[in-house]
Amino acid sequence: MRWILLGAMFLVGCPSPAPVEIPTQDPAVKLKAEEILVQWLPADPARRYPLAEHEKLDRGILAGWPHDRILHFFNESRAAAEVVFLSEDGVVLQTGRLEAESDAGITSVQPARYALFLPAGWTARRAVVPGDRAGLSRSIKGAQPMPEARVDDVPVRVELAFRDWERRRGLSHRRAISPDEGMLFIYAEPGEKSFWMRHCHFGLDIAFFGPDRKLLNVVSMDPYPDPAVDHGDRARSEGKAKFVLEVPQGWFARHHLERGGLALRLSESIDPFVELAQ
């Protein structure tokens, strides 16, 4: 009889945890039996800089994407925050602290769908740990795709750096990046460009494109032996560049993009930022 019962359990399977129910229609997250009203950030650039407008965090903020990705946040505000990385179905993947005015920031150790920002000390007081389950209200929906660029016909999702301070920061301090994502640097005027690898913890392919969006050259760069120290190596454009694409090292070879005449194609969502480049 015991073996019959065990076999029946195996066939039926163990039931998955029931979803956490939230009655409110306002954007909210339920975690550790507490309902947290949140500011819902479903689109760039706001979801990339969730604490930018906050001197003090007195409510939750939820940034979300329509796909799983390695997430990274830095913090130039005076508001420290707890960060909870969540899966698509609300499982806590990682918790951490984002210090006030932190250049180094925090990177998720695995792809996540959401990042929940809470007042400092919230997760510690409630003993939030990976594996806990959060619930999301039905009004949390409609996360927008990231801007997309194409080299020839190969797509890459990109974060945009069209302001001077964004270009200076680049991908520095991040511990990882998703395989088919990168950063697109947009300049107001074309010119000779030079990139370094200070505070970069992984290798990059750095591709330079002229104002006609034709590829000038690609430079594969290893991280410096000590990322905090400038070792002098530079990736330089072979001509006047207006766009620079940084992707994980080996991306161009992996997609067999090693011939001449390649062109950069940008989605319509990027066009306004080309005009706003500073």
ABEGO torsion letter per residue (X at the ends): XAAAAAAAAAAAEBBBBBBBBBABABBBBBBGGBBBBBBBBABOAAAABAAAABABBABBBBBBBABBBBBBBBBABABBBBBBBBBAAGBBABBBBBBBGBAAEBBBABBBABBBBBBBGAAAAAGBBBGBBBBBBAABBGBBBBBBBBBEABBBBBBBBABAAAAAAEABGBABBBAABBBBBBBABBBBBBBBABGBABBBBBBBBBAAGBBABBBBBBBBABAABBAGBBBBBBEBBABBBBBBBGAAAAAGBABBGBBBBBBAAAAAAAAABX
